[in-house]
Every structure is written in structure tokens, then in C-alpha cells.
Amino acid sequence: MISNLKEQLSLHKFPLLFFISICGFYWSFGYDLDRTDFIKLFSLYAALFFASWKFFQMERLNFNFLVAATILFRLVFLFSIPNLSQDFYRFLWDGKIFLQGLNPYLSIPAEYLPTGDLPFPGANELITGMGSLSAGNPTNYPPLNQVLFALSAFIGGKSILVSVVTLRTIIIAADIGILYFGRKLLRSINLPENRIFWFLLNPFVIIELTGNLHFEGVMIFFLLAALYFLTQKKWVWSAVFLACSVSVKLIPLLFLPLFFKRLGSKKAFQYYLVVAFLILLFFLPFISSRFFENYFASINLWFQKFEFNASIYYLVREIGFLMEGYNIIQIAGPLLGFLVFCGVLILAFSRKNTDLKNLSTSMLFAMSLYLFLATTVHPWYLATPLILSIFTPYRYMLVWSFTVILSYFAYSHPDFNENLWVVGLEYLLVFGFMAWEFSKKGLLKGTRIKPKEEYTSV
């Protein structure tokens, strides 16, 4: 037994060294990093990308070892307080408001400050932590998210750390669910199962979702479950899971037209009806006249007020400054949104979308179009197109998942101002790789897939 252990250690010597190094890098990311220190942030991120890719290459046939690494890398962050995002303070605020029996969609945190009549102990710490932008606007997180926030706030009680650990545990559990359904989907279209680790071992995913507590992972879990049941022709279950996905993050609504050809007109109508009914059911306890006013005002901010890490929109904005002399976001934002809608309809009715490979490619391009035309592209938004890309021949999302770290350069400036040269470099690399990839593989054509690889156990 000892000799066998020595043999295994000898065989996996270099992967283990990379594994330990990666754990160390993640520890530094989680417990010893200030987001204003961009040089350290970028260096750690680049080192993680290199080490993670080498680790995957060396152990790509060892599925069990990769599963263990997937979980252990995330557990490194378990007790860390997010240092790249303040959003979790708003999550806990919404959760605690929910527990008070109040409607979180009617509560604007900053409104409590002038009177000093705070709704629960520790509220001031959460308002300060979330920042003035979040505190000054109503929440836009859908109802299933609110339930998870409330669960974390309930378990955490007065402890922010315990609440954070609870949020993180939920997100890690969702990643395990992504592994389960992602593997099944890859197997169903005869693609190598280890492609799921292009997502699960990607430092971007581990840092932005597990580390920074963004719930895209939970939304993706439900989305993959919906796709799996769709491929199994169990459309009712698929609709249930898609409704759950939308009730965590609204973005899967973008994909509904793309399911039309897969389902056929009659079944598609029934599918949409089930999804709409369940979403309404989730929202029903919160609905009031002020709910509609606050919720749509919050969503509208993303199209007419907020600007961050955009690509095509920034070019449109500059043209607006030259022609009109002011920021045309109130016109450009909705117009670009309308173009996304038109693009999705074109993808829905010009492509087959009857099998998972074509459907996931259309979903990838729909989501990419949305992000390229958006006025705000936070790094964690890339998680959805990244997971979709593993079912397609396209790799540009892997490149973007690396270059998106450049968006954090804004936080190194005292006023959090973006450097447009840095933003331009991020997108130049992405669009450059896309142009090369499309010239080799052809836009929307795809390529022949290599045979499925075999796996060994640890």
C-alpha cells in the first residue's frame, strides 16, 4: 500500500505542485488582496490562469482528481470576506429586510439614514458596506434570489461572516450541480466530459462566483438542468427549471425565443405559458403598485444610467459626444437593447436550433451580442456565455474570461474612473481572437468534434 502511494505521488508529482501553488494563489486572492492594488491582482490572476491550465492539461484524463480540485479550490475561499465586490452587503440587506416581514423591493437602504430609524441591528454596517450606488437604488434581484438571501441572513444571524459562508456554500453546491448536468449534456452530444472543467477550474469562475459571491452559478445550474430536460424531451420539467433560473437572474429570458424550433409552435406556446406562470407565482408575494415602479426603475438604470466596461456602446457614446455634445446613453441604451432583441429573433428563426449543439451556439451568440451592446459589463456577467461555449466549437469566451480582469484597473484609480485604453485592450484581444476563430471555423458553421476521450480514476 505504501509503495502504491509512493508510485501515485511520483506519477502526480508535478500536478500536485501546481495544485498546491494554485491553492496558495487563491488564498492570497481571498485573504491578502486589496482591489486597488491592480499589479498584484493582475499578477495573481495571470499566474492562476497559467497554473490552472497546466494542471488541467496534466490531469485532463483523471476525472476524479479534477472533481476533487474543483471543490477544494473553492473551499479555500470559504471564510474570506469578498474583496473585489460589495454586492454581498446588499444581498444580506435584502435577506434581513425579508426576515423582518418587509418587502425588499420597496426598501431603498439610503432612505433609512436621515431618520436613523434602522429596520434591524447592524443595518448601518450593511448600508455603509454596499456603497452609495446600491444603497440609493431599489433592489433588482428576482424572488428566488431573495429567498436564498433570507436563508443566509437567517443562518448568519448577527454574524456577517456566517452569512457569507452560507451564501458561499449555496454557490459551491450549485457548482456541483453544474458539474452533474454539464457532464450529462456533454455526454449526450458526444463531447469530452472534461470540457466541464474549462468552466469549473477557470480562475475567473472561482474568483467571481465563489470568491465574490455572485449568483450567476446558481442561475446557470437551473439553466443547465432546463437544457438537460429539454434534450430528454421532458419539456415541463425544463420549463420549471428555466423559470427557477429566471427567478435567480433575469437574463435567461433572452433565450426563450431560441427554444421555439426545438419545441415546435404548439409545445413552445405551452412551454412559455408554464415559464410565465411560475415566474408570476414567484413574484406574486411581492407585487404591489410600488413594486412595479421600483423594479422597472431599477432595471431601467442598466440601460439609461450605468456605464462600465462596455465595448460597442463606448464607441456609440463617443460618436454622440461628437455629434450632439452630450452623453446620449438615454437614447443609445434602449436602442442597443432593441438591436439585441432583433438579433435574438434572427438567431431564433434563421438557425435550426433543434439539437443541443446548434441551440447552445445560438444561445452563446445571443448572450455575446447582449454583452457587446450593453452599457454595463461586470466581469461576472461572462459566466453564462462561458458555460455555453463548452458545448460549441468556439473558444473566444476563454480569452475573454482572462482579459476581463483588466476591467478591475478602474478600482486602482481613487475615483474609480475607467481608463479607456485599458478597456480597449481588453476588447481588442477578444475581438481579435474572435476574428481569427471565425476565419478558421466559420461564423455559425462549427467544426468537426474530436472523439470523446477516456478517463482514468485517481
C-alpha positions in Angstrom: 0.0 0.0 0.0 2.8 2.4 0.9 4.7 1.5 -2.3 1.5 2.1 -4.3 1.1 5.5 -2.6 4.7 6.5 -3.4 4.1 5.4 -7.0 1.0 7.6 -7.2 2.8 10.6 -5.7 5.6 10.1 -8.2 3.2 10.0 -11.1 1.3 13.1 -9.9 4.3 15.0 -8.6 4.1 18.0 -10.9 0.3 18.2 -10.9 0.4 18.2 -7.0 2.9 21.0 -7.1 0.7 23.0 -9.4 -2.3 22.1 -7.1 -0.6 23.4 -4.0 0.6 26.6 -5.9 -3.0 27.3 -7.1 -4.3 26.9 -3.5 -1.7 29.4 -2.4 -2.7 31.9 -5.1 -6.4 31.6 -4.2 -5.6 32.1 -0.6 -3.7 35.3 -1.4 -6.7 36.4 -3.6 -9.2 35.7 -0.8 -7.3 36.9 2.3 -4.5 39.2 1.3 -5.6 41.4 -1.6 -6.8 44.9 -1.9 -8.7 45.5 -5.2 -6.9 48.9 -5.6 -3.6 47.0 -6.0 -4.0 46.2 -9.7 -0.5 45.0 -10.2 -0.8 42.3 -7.6 -4.3 41.5 -8.7 -3.3 41.0 -12.3 -0.2 39.1 -11.4 -2.1 36.6 -9.3 -4.8 36.2 -11.9 -2.3 35.6 -14.7 -0.4 33.1 -12.5 -3.7 31.3 -11.7 -4.6 31.1 -15.4 -1.3 29.6 -16.3 -1.1 27.2 -13.4 -4.8 26.1 -13.8 -4.4 25.4 -17.5 -1.2 23.4 -16.9 -2.8 21.5 -14.1 -5.8 20.7 -16.3 -3.6 19.6 -19.2 -1.6 17.2 -17.0 -4.6 15.7 -15.3 -7.3 16.0 -18.0 -7.9 12.3 -18.2 -8.1 12.0 -14.4 -11.8 13.0 -13.9 -11.9 12.2 -10.1 -8.8 14.3 -9.4 -10.3 17.2 -11.3 -13.6 16.9 -9.3 -11.6 17.0 -6.0 -9.7 20.0 -7.2 -12.9 21.8 -8.3 -14.2 21.5 -4.7 -11.0 22.1 -2.8 -10.1 25.3 -4.7 -13.5 26.7 -3.8 -13.1 25.7 -0.2 -10.0 27.9 0.1 -12.4 30.9 -0.1 -14.8 29.6 2.4 -14.1 32.0 5.3 -13.0 35.0 3.3 -14.9 38.3 3.0 -15.2 39.3 -0.7 -12.6 41.9 -1.5 -13.5 42.6 -5.2 -17.2 43.3 -4.8 -19.5 44.9 -2.3 -22.7 43.3 -3.6 -22.9 40.7 -0.8 -23.8 43.5 1.6 -26.9 44.3 -0.5 -27.7 40.6 -0.6 -27.7 40.4 3.2 -29.6 43.7 3.5 -32.4 42.2 1.2 -32.3 39.0 3.2 -32.7 40.7 6.6 -35.4 43.0 5.3 -37.2 39.9 4.1 -36.9 38.3 7.5 -38.4 41.4 9.1 -41.6 40.7 7.1 -40.9 43.7 4.8 -40.9 43.7 1.1 -37.3 44.1 -0.1 -38.4 45.6 -3.4 -40.0 48.5 -1.6 -36.9 49.2 0.5 -34.2 51.7 -0.5 -31.5 51.4 2.1 -30.4 55.1 2.0 -34.0 56.2 2.9 -33.4 54.9 6.4 -30.3 57.1 7.1 -31.9 60.6 7.5 -34.3 59.3 10.2 -31.9 56.9 11.9 -34.8 54.5 12.3 -33.0 51.4 11.1 -35.0 48.3 10.5 -32.7 45.8 12.2 -29.4 45.7 14.3 -26.3 46.1 12.1 -28.2 47.8 9.3 -25.9 50.7 9.2 -22.9 48.4 8.6 -24.6 46.9 5.6 -25.6 50.2 4.2 -22.0 51.5 4.5 -20.6 48.3 3.1 -22.8 48.2 0.0 -21.8 51.7 -1.1 -23.9 54.7 -2.1 -24.8 53.5 -5.5 -26.5 50.3 -4.3 -27.9 52.0 -1.2 -29.5 54.7 -3.2 -31.5 52.4 -5.5 -34.2 49.7 -5.2 -33.1 46.1 -5.5 -33.5 44.2 -8.8 -32.7 40.7 -7.6 -35.5 38.3 -8.5 -37.6 36.4 -5.8 -35.8 33.1 -5.7 -32.6 35.0 -5.1 -34.3 36.9 -2.3 -35.3 33.6 -0.6 -31.6 32.5 -0.7 -30.5 35.8 0.7 -33.0 35.5 3.5 -31.8 31.9 4.3 -28.2 33.2 4.6 -29.3 36.1 6.8 -31.3 33.8 9.0 -28.5 31.3 9.4 -25.9 34.0 9.9 -27.9 36.0 12.5 -25.8 38.9 13.6 -22.6 37.5 12.0 -21.7 38.7 8.6 -19.0 36.0 8.3 -21.5 33.2 8.9 -23.9 34.7 6.4 -21.1 34.9 3.9 -20.2 31.3 4.5 -23.8 30.3 3.9 -24.0 32.2 0.7 -20.8 30.6 -0.5 -22.0 27.1 0.4 -25.1 27.6 -1.7 -22.9 28.8 -4.6 -20.5 25.8 -4.2 -23.5 23.4 -4.1 -24.7 25.0 -7.4 -21.3 24.4 -9.0 -21.6 20.7 -8.1 -24.9 20.7 -9.8 -23.3 22.4 -12.8 -20.8 19.5 -12.9 -23.6 17.0 -12.7 -25.8 18.4 -15.5 -22.9 19.7 -17.6 -21.3 16.3 -17.7 -24.6 14.7 -18.8 -25.1 17.3 -21.5 -21.6 16.9 -22.9 -22.0 13.1 -22.9 -25.4 13.4 -24.7 -23.7 15.2 -27.7 -20.6 13.0 -27.6 -18.2 15.7 -26.4 -15.3 15.1 -23.9 -16.7 15.2 -20.4 -13.6 17.0 -19.2 -14.8 20.2 -21.0 -16.9 21.0 -18.0 -13.6 21.9 -16.2 -13.0 24.6 -18.7 -15.7 26.3 -16.7 -15.3 24.8 -13.2 -11.5 25.2 -13.0 -11.4 28.6 -14.7 -10.0 31.1 -12.2 -12.5 33.7 -13.4 -15.4 31.4 -12.3 -13.9 30.5 -8.9 -13.0 34.1 -8.1 -16.1 35.9 -9.4 -18.7 33.3 -8.2 -17.3 31.5 -5.2 -15.0 34.3 -4.1 -17.1 37.4 -4.8 -20.5 35.6 -4.2 -22.2 36.3 -7.4 -25.2 34.1 -8.0 -24.7 33.5 -11.7 -23.6 30.0 -10.8 -27.0 29.2 -9.2 -28.7 30.6 -12.3 -26.5 28.5 -14.5 -27.3 25.4 -12.5 -31.0 25.8 -13.2 -30.3 26.7 -16.8 -28.3 23.6 -17.5 -31.0 21.5 -15.8 -33.5 23.1 -18.1 -31.4 22.3 -21.1 -30.9 18.7 -20.0 -34.6 18.0 -19.5 -35.2 19.7 -22.9 -32.8 17.3 -24.6 -34.7 14.5 -22.8 -38.0 15.7 -24.2 -39.3 16.4 -20.7 -40.4 19.9 -21.5 -42.5 20.5 -18.4 -39.5 19.9 -16.1 -37.4 22.0 -18.4 -39.8 24.9 -18.1 -39.9 24.6 -14.3 -36.1 24.8 -14.1 -35.9 27.6 -16.6 -38.4 29.6 -14.5 -36.2 29.0 -11.5 -33.2 30.2 -13.5 -35.0 33.4 -14.4 -36.1 33.8 -10.8 -32.5 33.9 -9.8 -31.3 36.2 -12.7 -33.5 37.6 -15.4 -31.0 37.0 -18.2 -32.3 33.5 -19.3 -35.4 35.3 -20.6 -33.2 36.2 -23.5 -33.0 32.5 -24.6 -36.8 31.8 -24.8 -37.2 32.6 -28.5 -34.3 30.3 -29.3 -36.3 27.3 -27.9 -39.1 27.8 -30.5 -37.8 25.5 -33.2 -36.7 22.8 -30.8 -40.2 22.6 -29.3 -42.4 23.4 -32.2 -45.1 26.1 -32.2 -47.7 24.3 -30.1 -45.4 23.0 -27.5 -43.4 26.2 -27.4 -46.6 28.2 -26.5 -47.3 25.7 -23.7 -43.6 25.9 -22.5 -43.7 29.7 -22.5 -47.0 29.6 -20.6 -45.6 27.4 -17.9 -42.5 29.6 -17.5 -44.5 32.8 -17.3 -47.0 31.3 -14.8 -44.2 30.1 -12.5 -42.3 33.4 -12.7 -45.5 35.2 -11.8 -46.0 32.8 -8.9 -42.5 33.5 -7.6 -43.1 37.3 -7.8 -46.7 37.2 -6.6 -46.0 37.7 -2.8 -44.0 40.9 -3.6 -46.4 42.5 -6.1 -47.8 46.0 -5.3 -48.1 49.2 -7.2 -44.8 50.5 -5.8 -43.2 47.2 -6.6 -43.6 47.8 -10.3 -42.4 51.4 -10.0 -39.3 50.4 -8.1 -38.4 47.2 -10.1 -38.7 48.7 -13.5 -36.9 51.8 -12.4 -34.1 49.6 -11.2 -33.9 47.6 -14.4 -34.0 50.9 -16.4 -30.8 52.0 -14.7 -28.9 49.3 -16.5 -30.0 50.8 -19.9 -30.0 54.5 -19.2 -27.7 55.3 -16.3 -25.0 52.8 -15.6 -21.8 52.6 -17.7 -18.9 50.2 -17.0 -16.6 48.1 -19.2 -18.6 48.5 -22.3 -17.3 47.9 -25.8 -19.5 49.0 -28.8 -21.6 51.3 -26.6 -18.5 53.3 -25.7 -17.9 53.9 -29.4 -21.5 54.9 -29.9 -21.2 57.3 -26.9 -18.1 59.0 -28.4 -20.0 59.5 -31.7 -22.8 61.0 -29.6 -20.4 63.4 -27.9 -19.0 64.5 -31.3 -22.5 64.9 -33.0 -24.6 66.1 -30.1 -22.2 67.3 -27.5 -23.5 65.3 -24.6 -23.9 61.7 -23.4 -26.6 60.0 -25.4 -27.0 57.0 -23.1 -30.7 57.6 -22.6 -31.2 57.1 -26.4 -28.4 54.7 -27.1 -29.1 52.3 -24.2 -32.7 51.4 -25.2 -31.7 51.4 -28.9 -28.9 48.9 -28.4 -31.3 46.8 -26.3 -33.7 46.8 -29.2 -30.9 45.6 -31.5 -30.2 42.8 -29.2 -33.9 41.8 -29.3 -33.8 41.8 -33.1 -30.6 39.8 -33.1 -32.1 37.1 -30.9 -35.1 36.8 -33.2 -32.8 36.4 -36.2 -30.9 33.7 -34.4 -34.2 32.1 -33.4 -35.7 31.9 -36.9 -32.7 31.7 -39.2 -30.9 28.7 -37.5 -32.0 25.2 -36.8 -31.7 25.2 -33.0 -33.2 21.7 -33.0 -30.2 20.0 -31.3 -28.1 21.0 -28.3 -25.0 21.9 -30.4 -26.9 24.4 -32.6 -29.1 25.6 -29.7 -26.1 26.3 -27.4 -24.3 28.1 -30.2 -27.3 30.3 -30.8 -27.5 31.0 -27.1 -23.8 31.8 -26.9 -24.1 34.3 -29.8 -27.3 35.8 -28.3 -25.6 36.3 -24.9 -22.4 37.6 -26.6 -24.4 40.1 -28.6 -26.1 41.3 -25.5 -22.8 41.9 -23.7 -21.1 43.5 -26.7 -24.0 46.0 -27.0 -24.6 46.5 -23.2 -23.8 49.8 -21.4 -22.5 47.8 -18.4 -20.5 44.6 -18.4 -19.4 43.5 -15.0 -16.9 40.6 -15.0 -19.3 38.0 -13.6 -21.7 38.5 -16.5 -19.4 36.4 -18.6 -20.1 33.2 -16.6 -23.2 32.5 -18.7 -21.7 32.6 -22.2 -18.6 30.9 -20.8 -20.6 27.8 -19.8 -22.5 27.8 -23.1 -19.2 27.9 -25.1 -18.1 24.5 -23.8 -20.9 22.9 -25.9 -19.7 24.7 -29.0 -16.5 24.8 -31.1 -15.8 28.5 -30.1 -13.2 29.5 -27.6 -13.3 33.2 -27.5 -15.0 33.2 -24.1 -11.9 31.5 -22.6 -9.9 34.5 -23.9 -12.5 37.0 -22.6 -12.6 35.3 -19.2 -8.9 36.2 -18.9 -8.9 39.7 -20.4 -11.9 40.8 -18.3 -9.6 41.2 -15.3 -8.4 44.4 -17.0 -11.8 46.0 -16.0 -10.6 46.0 -12.4 -8.0 48.6 -13.4 -10.7 51.2 -12.7 -10.5 50.4 -9.0 -6.9 51.4 -8.8 -7.9 55.0 -9.5 -9.0 57.0 -6.4 -12.3 58.0 -8.1 -12.8 54.6 -9.8 -12.5 56.1 -13.2 -12.0 53.7 -16.2 -9.0 54.0 -18.4 -10.5 53.6 -21.9 -7.1 52.4 -23.3 -7.2 49.5 -20.9 -10.8 48.8 -21.8 -9.9 49.0 -25.5 -7.0 46.5 -24.9 -9.5 44.0 -23.3 -11.8 44.1 -26.2 -9.1 44.3 -28.9 -7.8 40.9 -27.7 -11.3 39.4 -27.6 -12.4 40.7 -31.0 -9.1 39.9 -32.5 -9.3 36.3 -31.3 -12.9 36.1 -32.5 -11.9 37.3 -35.9 -9.2 34.7 -36.1 -11.5 31.9 -34.8 -14.4 32.8 -37.2 -12.0 32.9 -40.2 -10.7 29.4 -39.3 -14.0 27.8 -38.2 -16.6 30.0 -40.0 -19.3 32.0 -38.3 -22.1 29.8 -37.2 -20.7 26.8 -39.1 -18.9 24.9 -36.3 -16.2 22.3 -36.8 -15.9 18.6 -36.6 -15.6 17.4 -33.0 -12.9 15.1 -31.9 -13.9 11.7 -30.5 -14.6 11.5 -26.8 -11.7 11.0 -24.5 -11.4 8.2 -22.0 -10.8 8.7 -18.2 -8.9 7.0 -15.5 -9.5 7.1 -11.8 -7.2 8.7 -9.2 
